[in-house]
């Protein structure tokens, strides 16, 4: 990192803290003006106690640490605007939560829900606008030849060529392509026809790095056959202090993402297919606990009526407990209201020939095992409500792929379908709001994978909102 870059980052840090302080002051003035009709002149003339200045300084220090942890000061050349704004939202959400804690510790009466809501909105808008303006300014400078990074690409395969084309198509990122490094091979003809140049072979790379300005090297070599070259180039880049970029898709994976991790001083690259970041998982869990608790409280009279009806209309227990497959094949007992006769599972072998569902699942439209009250409970989805206990227990989520019985799981014959078991199962998902048992098994699996690939808290909220009318209509229920 050169001195100019260090200065830019330092100024950006000060700018961010100044915006947060301004947002705090603006929110304070807004609240006081609403309550007391205070003018801006009187507001600016108000005195602040030393203890308040110390609390504000502590809050700004926490804010700075959160910004650092959220990666707001790392290089953003390859980051989309949308992702940078989302990082700002994430950082200010954490900072606002820290404000709640500080307000409780120091008994700050001004820290109310109204105050925090206004501060959260104002600070995000100002920070996001500041980031977008600075990105626009940086893009202008880079297009006009300032703040450039010189890139060398190792390898001449189609993926390397595609990366070069995308790099040249985005001049606002500030990269200048020096050329490619590779030994002569038949595939190099396509590279030269595309107008790209090979500036060195592997034997001459060390000398090329000594004689030319190179900021970054992007490595696009086959993982197995060119390991030796990759190792030598990595050593050279380390010796020269040159940034290396590796394409994470070295195994040709389609949906896998990766992150860097450290263990006892060693660096590792971990792959994952779900959202493994702490704050989204924490927010989802909070949504599960709050949502399940509220629904259980609101539906408690309905649960009691259903339990009494089950007990009065058929012999056997009120609840049906069945072993289901959870996250990463962990097994757990699911809670449901009993809708069948007591020996229903023992009769399944006799009814297999009547199975009307495709794939490994078992479904009969007019299942003789279902009790009269059970038909109503299933049609209205009331039988699913006890699964809220599984949500509170942490075995399930409000939204996620449905947990399947062991019998159904053992009938899977495609490994791509089993990826749905890498996340916590849920009470509702895209399957429930898109026809439920009215769609095919393969469509069901694809909807589960679509949910996993597109997951966000907003998507969970939309699915929950769509589940209510789907349940009221009884669409696809059986």
C-alpha positions in Angstrom: 0.0 0.0 0.0 1.6 3.3 -1.1 1.5 6.6 0.8 -1.2 8.1 -1.5 -3.5 5.1 -0.9 -2.9 5.3 2.9 -3.8 9.0 2.9 -6.9 8.3 0.8 -8.1 5.6 3.2 -7.4 7.8 6.3 -9.4 10.6 4.8 -12.2 8.2 4.0 -12.2 7.1 7.6 -12.4 10.6 8.9 -15.1 11.4 6.3 -17.2 8.5 7.4 -17.0 9.4 11.1 -17.8 13.1 10.3 -20.9 11.9 8.4 -22.0 9.7 11.4 -21.4 12.7 13.8 -23.4 14.9 11.5 -26.2 12.4 11.2 -26.3 12.1 15.0 -26.5 15.9 15.4 -29.1 16.2 12.6 -31.2 13.6 14.3 -30.9 15.2 17.7 -31.9 18.6 16.3 -34.9 17.0 14.5 -36.1 15.3 17.6 -35.7 18.4 19.8 -37.3 20.7 17.2 -40.4 18.3 17.0 -40.7 18.3 20.7 -39.7 21.9 21.7 -39.7 23.9 18.5 -36.0 24.7 18.9 -34.3 26.9 16.3 -31.0 26.0 14.6 -29.3 29.0 16.3 -30.3 28.0 19.8 -29.4 24.4 19.0 -25.8 25.3 17.9 -25.4 27.5 21.0 -26.3 24.7 23.4 -23.5 23.5 25.7 -22.4 19.9 26.0 -21.1 18.3 29.1 -17.7 16.6 29.2 -19.2 13.2 30.0 -21.4 13.5 26.9 -18.3 14.2 24.7 -16.7 11.1 26.2 -19.7 9.0 25.3 -19.8 10.4 21.8 -16.1 9.7 21.4 -16.6 6.1 22.6 -19.5 5.7 20.1 -17.4 7.0 17.2 -14.6 4.6 18.2 -17.0 1.7 18.1 -18.4 3.0 14.8 -14.9 3.0 13.4 -14.2 -0.5 14.5 -17.4 -1.8 13.0 -16.7 -0.1 9.7 -13.3 -1.8 9.7 -14.8 -5.2 10.5 -17.4 -4.8 7.8 -14.7 -4.3 5.2 -15.6 -0.7 4.2 -12.0 0.3 3.7 -10.7 -2.6 1.6 -10.2 -2.2 -2.1 -13.5 -1.9 -3.9 -12.4 -2.0 -7.6 -14.1 -5.3 -8.2 -17.1 -4.7 -5.9 -20.5 -3.7 -7.3 -22.2 -0.6 -6.1 -25.1 -2.6 -4.7 -22.8 -4.7 -2.5 -21.0 -1.7 -1.1 -24.3 -0.1 -0.2 -25.4 -3.3 1.5 -22.1 -3.3 3.5 -23.0 0.3 4.6 -26.5 -0.9 5.7 -25.0 -3.8 7.6 -22.4 -1.6 9.4 -24.9 1.0 10.4 -27.4 -1.6 11.6 -24.7 -3.0 13.9 -23.8 0.5 15.0 -27.4 1.3 15.8 -27.6 -1.8 17.9 -24.5 -0.7 19.7 -26.3 2.6 20.3 -29.1 0.8 22.1 -26.5 -0.9 24.3 -24.7 2.5 25.1 -28.1 4.1 25.8 -28.9 1.4 28.3 -25.5 1.5 30.0 -25.4 5.3 30.4 -29.1 5.8 30.8 -29.4 8.2 27.8 -33.0 9.3 27.7 -32.6 10.7 24.1 -31.9 7.2 22.7 -35.4 6.2 21.8 -36.9 4.0 19.0 -37.8 7.2 17.1 -34.3 8.6 17.5 -32.6 5.4 16.4 -34.9 5.0 13.5 -34.2 8.5 12.1 -30.5 8.2 12.8 -30.3 4.8 11.1 -32.0 6.1 7.9 -30.2 9.4 7.8 -26.7 7.9 8.4 -27.2 5.2 5.7 -28.4 7.7 3.1 -25.5 10.1 3.8 -22.9 7.3 3.9 -24.2 5.6 0.8 -24.3 8.9 -1.1 -20.8 9.7 0.0 -19.6 6.2 -1.2 -21.4 6.5 -4.5 -20.0 10.0 -5.2 -16.4 8.9 -4.3 -16.8 5.8 -6.6 -17.9 8.1 -9.4 -15.0 10.4 -8.8 -12.5 7.5 -8.7 -14.0 6.1 -11.9 -13.6 9.4 -13.7 -9.9 9.6 -12.6 -9.2 6.1 -13.7 -10.8 6.5 -17.1 -8.6 9.5 -17.6 -5.4 7.6 -16.7 -5.1 8.2 -12.9 -4.8 5.6 -10.1 -4.2 2.7 -12.5 -3.3 -0.9 -11.6 -1.2 -2.9 -14.1 -2.4 -6.5 -14.5 -0.6 -9.5 -15.9 -2.6 -12.7 -16.7 -1.1 -16.1 -16.2 -2.6 -18.6 -18.6 -4.2 -18.3 -22.1 -7.3 -20.6 -21.7 -10.8 -19.4 -22.5 -11.5 -18.4 -18.9 -8.4 -16.2 -18.9 -9.5 -14.6 -22.2 -13.0 -14.0 -20.8 -11.5 -12.4 -17.7 -9.4 -10.1 -19.9 -12.4 -9.0 -21.9 -14.4 -8.2 -18.8 -11.5 -6.2 -17.4 -11.1 -4.1 -20.6 -14.9 -3.6 -20.7 -14.8 -1.8 -17.3 -12.2 1.0 -17.6 -13.7 2.7 -14.6 -12.0 0.0 -12.4 -8.7 1.4 -13.4 -6.9 -1.7 -14.7 -4.4 -1.7 -17.6 -3.8 -5.1 -19.1 -0.1 -5.8 -19.8 -0.7 -9.1 -21.5 -0.6 -12.8 -21.0 2.1 -15.3 -19.8 2.2 -18.8 -21.3 4.2 -21.3 -23.3 3.3 -21.9 -26.9 0.4 -24.2 -27.4 -2.3 -24.7 -30.1 -5.0 -22.8 -28.1 -2.9 -19.6 -28.3 -4.2 -19.0 -31.8 -7.7 -18.0 -30.5 -6.0 -15.6 -28.0 -4.1 -13.8 -30.8 -7.2 -13.6 -33.0 -8.9 -11.9 -30.1 -6.2 -9.2 -30.2 -4.4 -10.1 -27.1 -0.6 -10.3 -26.7 1.6 -12.9 -25.0 4.4 -10.8 -23.3 6.4 -13.7 -21.8 6.7 -17.4 -21.4 7.2 -19.1 -18.0 10.9 -19.2 -18.3 11.1 -15.4 -18.8 8.6 -14.4 -16.3 11.1 -13.6 -13.5 13.0 -11.2 -15.8 9.7 -9.6 -17.0 8.7 -8.9 -13.4 12.1 -7.3 -12.8 11.9 -5.0 -15.8 8.2 -3.9 -15.8 5.6 -2.2 -13.6 3.3 -5.0 -12.5 0.8 -4.4 -9.7 -1.3 -7.6 -9.9 -1.1 -11.1 -11.4 -4.3 -13.0 -12.2 -3.7 -16.8 -12.3 -5.8 -18.8 -14.7 -4.0 -22.1 -14.9 -5.5 -25.6 -14.7 -5.2 -26.6 -11.1 -3.7 -30.1 -11.5 -1.5 -30.0 -14.6 0.1 -26.6 -13.9 0.5 -26.7 -10.2 4.3 -26.3 -10.5 4.0 -23.1 -12.6 1.4 -21.7 -10.2 3.7 -22.4 -7.2 6.7 -20.7 -9.0 4.6 -17.7 -9.9 3.2 -17.4 -6.4 6.8 -17.4 -5.0 7.9 -14.7 -7.5 4.9 -12.5 -6.7 5.5 -12.8 -3.0 9.2 -11.8 -3.5 8.2 -8.8 -5.6 5.3 -7.8 -3.3 2.8 -8.2 -6.2 -0.9 -8.9 -5.5 -2.1 -12.2 -6.8 -5.7 -13.0 -7.9 -6.9 -16.6 -8.1 -10.2 -17.6 -9.7 -12.0 -19.4 -7.0 -13.8 -21.6 -9.5 -10.7 -23.9 -10.0 -12.9 -27.0 -9.9 -15.6 -25.7 -12.3 -18.2 -25.4 -9.5 -21.4 -23.5 -10.4 -23.0 -22.3 -7.1 -20.2 -22.6 -4.5 -18.8 -19.5 -2.9 -15.6 -19.2 -0.9 -14.0 -17.2 1.9 -10.5 -17.0 3.4 -10.0 -18.4 6.9 -7.1 -18.7 9.3 -6.4 -21.7 11.6 -3.3 -21.7 13.9 -1.5 -19.3 11.7 -2.2 -21.2 8.4 -4.5 -19.7 5.7 -7.3 -21.7 4.2 -9.9 -21.3 1.6 -13.3 -22.6 2.6 -16.2 -23.2 0.2 -19.9 -23.0 1.1 -23.2 -22.9 -0.7 -25.4 -21.2 1.9 -25.1 -17.8 3.6 -22.5 -18.5 6.3 -21.9 -14.9 7.4 -22.6 -14.3 11.0 -25.0 -11.3 10.9 -27.5 -12.7 8.3 -27.6 -16.1 10.2 -28.1 -14.2 13.5 -30.8 -12.0 12.0 -32.6 -15.1 10.5 -32.4 -16.8 13.9 -33.8 -13.8 15.7 -36.7 -13.7 13.1 -37.3 -17.4 13.8 -37.5 -17.0 17.5 -39.6 -13.8 17.5 -41.9 -15.0 14.7 -42.5 -18.5 16.2 -43.1 -17.0 19.7 -45.6 -14.5 18.4 -47.5 -17.1 16.3 -47.6 -19.6 19.1 -49.0 -17.0 21.4 -51.6 -15.8 19.0 -52.7 -19.3 18.0 -52.7 -20.8 21.5 -56.5 -21.0 21.7 -56.6 -22.6 18.3 -53.9 -25.1 19.3 -56.0 -26.1 22.4 -59.1 -26.6 20.4 -57.3 -28.7 17.8 -55.7 -30.9 20.6 -59.1 -31.4 22.2 -60.8 -32.3 18.9 -58.0 -34.8 18.1 -58.4 -36.4 21.5 -62.2 -36.6 21.3 -62.5 -38.0 17.7 -59.9 -40.7 17.6 -57.8 -42.8 20.0 -54.1 -42.1 20.3 -51.8 -39.2 21.2 -52.4 -35.6 20.3 -49.0 -35.1 18.7 -47.3 -37.1 16.0 -43.5 -37.3 16.4 -41.5 -38.5 13.4 -37.8 -38.6 12.6 -36.9 -36.2 9.9 -33.7 -35.3 8.1 -32.3 -31.9 9.1 -29.3 -29.7 8.3 -26.4 -31.8 6.8 -28.4 -35.0 7.4 -28.8 -34.5 11.1 -31.9 -36.3 12.4 -34.5 -34.8 14.7 -38.0 -35.4 15.9 -40.6 -33.2 14.2 -43.8 -32.1 16.0 -47.1 -32.3 14.2 -50.8 -32.7 15.2 -51.7 -36.3 14.6 -54.0 -36.5 11.6 -53.9 -40.3 11.1 -54.9 -43.4 12.9 -52.2 -44.6 15.5 -50.7 -47.4 13.4 -50.5 -45.4 10.2 -46.8 -45.9 9.6 -47.1 -49.7 9.8 -49.7 -49.6 7.0 -47.5 -47.7 4.6 -45.9 -50.8 3.1 -49.4 -52.0 2.1 -50.2 -48.7 0.5 -47.0 -48.1 -1.5 -48.6 -49.4 -4.7 -51.2 -46.6 -4.5 -48.6 -43.8 -4.2 -49.6 -41.0 -6.5 -46.5 -38.7 -6.0 -43.5 -38.7 -8.3 -40.0 -39.2 -7.0 -39.3 -40.7 -3.5 -42.1 -39.0 -1.6 -45.3 -40.7 -0.6 -48.7 -39.1 -1.2 -52.2 -40.5 -1.7 -55.1 -38.1 -2.4 -57.7 -40.0 -0.4 -55.4 -41.7 2.2 -57.5 -44.1 4.2 -55.3 -43.6 7.3 -56.4 -40.0 7.7 -59.0 -39.3 10.4 -62.0 -37.1 9.7 -60.6 -34.2 11.9 -57.2 -34.9 10.3 -58.5 -34.0 6.8 -59.6 -30.6 8.1 -56.3 -30.0 10.0 -54.3 -30.9 6.9 -56.4 -28.8 4.5 -56.1 -25.8 6.9 -52.4 -26.5 7.7 -53.2 -26.4 11.4 -51.4 -29.7 11.8 -48.1 -27.9 10.9 -48.4 -25.3 13.8 -46.6 -27.5 16.4 -43.5 -27.3 14.2 -43.0 -23.8 15.7 -41.7 -25.7 18.7 -39.0 -27.2 16.4 -38.2 -23.7 15.3 -37.8 -22.4 18.9 -35.6 -25.5 19.6 -33.3 -24.6 16.6 -34.0 -27.8 14.6 -36.0 -25.8 12.0 -36.5 -22.3 10.6 -39.6 -20.5 9.7 -38.5 -20.5 6.1 -36.4 -23.3 4.4 -36.7 -26.5 2.5 -39.3 -28.9 4.0 -37.8 -31.6 6.3 -38.3 -35.0 4.7 -38.9 -38.3 6.5 -36.0 -40.8 6.5 -38.0 -43.0 4.0 -38.2 -40.2 1.5 -34.5 -39.3 1.8 -33.4 -42.8 1.2 -35.3 -42.7 -2.1 -33.2 -39.9 -3.5 -31.2 -40.9 -6.5 -29.6 -37.6 -7.6 -26.8 -36.0 -5.5 -27.7 -32.5 -6.8 -31.0 -32.8 -5.0 -29.3 -33.5 -1.7 -27.8 -30.0 -1.6 -31.2 -28.9 -0.1 -30.1 -30.7 3.1 -27.1 -28.3 3.6 -29.4 -25.7 5.2 -31.8 -25.7 8.1 -35.2 -27.0 7.0 -38.3 -24.8 7.4 -42.0 -24.8 7.9 -42.6 -23.0 4.6 -40.6 -22.3 1.4 -41.1 -21.5 -2.3 -42.7 -25.0 -2.7 -45.5 -24.1 -0.3 -46.3 -20.8 -2.1 -46.0 -22.2 -5.6 -48.6 -25.1 -5.6 -47.3 -27.4 -2.8 -48.3 -31.0 -3.7 -49.6 -29.8 -7.0 -46.1 -29.6 -8.5 -43.7 -32.4 -9.5 -40.9 -33.6 -7.3 -38.2 -32.3 -9.6 -39.8 -28.8 -9.7 -40.0 -29.0 -5.9 -36.3 -29.7 -5.6 -35.4 -26.9 -8.1 -37.5 -24.4 -6.1 -35.6 -25.4 -2.9 -32.2 -24.9 -4.7 -33.5 -21.6 -6.1 -34.4 -20.5 -2.5 -30.9 -21.4 -1.3 -29.1 -19.6 -4.2 -31.2 -16.4 -3.9 -31.6 -16.4 -0.1 -31.9 -13.1 1.7 -33.9 -11.9 4.8 -36.2 -10.0 2.4 -36.9 -13.2 0.5 -37.8 -14.9 3.8 -40.2 -12.1 4.6 -41.8 -12.3 1.1 -42.3 -16.1 1.4 -43.9 -15.7 4.9 -46.2 -13.0 3.5 -47.2 -15.3 0.6 -47.7 -18.3 2.8 -50.7 -16.9 4.7 -52.9 -16.5 1.6 -51.7 -19.9 0.2 -52.7 -21.5 3.5 -56.1 -19.8 3.5 -56.8 -20.9 0.0 -55.6 -24.4 0.9 -53.8 -24.5 -2.5 -52.0 -27.9 -3.1 -52.6 -29.1 0.5 -53.2 -32.8 1.0 
